[in-house]
Amino acid sequence: MVDNLLEVRNIETFIGQFHILEGVSVSVPRGSISVLLGRNGAGKTTTLRSIMGITPPRSGDVLFEGKRLNGMRPFAIAKLGIGYVPEHRAIFKGMSVRENLQIAERKAGDLARKEAFIYDLFPDLERLIQLAGGNLSGGQQQMLAIARALVPDNRLLLIDEPSEGLAPVIIEQLMTAIRRLSGQTTVLLVEQNFRMASQLADRFTIIEEGRSAVDGQMSVLKTDSALIQKYLGVA
């Protein structure tokens, strides 16, 4: 039997009057890298925000380790052990790399316990520890955004569009880092770059116009060119 760390069951989410998610279900097995795929505007980011309680679903269920998250505030959901790396990174540009990491501590000593792992994963951050976040390159800002989510003891990481706007060589570095950190935590990605997603993920869920359309093993999707073309428009 599959041990799912996270289960999203038929959620419906509105933003104002707009019905964005109209029945999304996602299962994330413990220890996996799973990915949400779909065209722009399909509802992938809203799915992550619904899981975190930022845009709470009006119906359906979100369960983390069997605990129902519906109605919980985002800070309370985070305290359960879910780290969220939003689209566009959202680092504090006026604060140093170290200050960005320190502010992510959930309890005293979190950063000290994780520093060696973080700097081994992202050596640039150790070298640039005193530099302001706004002076980092786009790739370094993305590394810092992911590193912040590693400071507390998170059992699940939600990462939204990690490769967006980055050069291929930086994407390769991020892929290596995500593979390595998946040995310590479960990962759910949103990713438009199908090449990156197909090389990283164990499982996929395709979202089409606010609904879950197809899910399964990435090894199967990679060989199904008709399905890829139909839902993702990738040749």
Summary of the structure (lengths in Angstrom):
residues: 235
radius of gyration: 17.2
end to end distance: 34.7
largest distance: 51.2
contacts: 760
relative contact order: 0.19
helix: 37%
strand: 28%
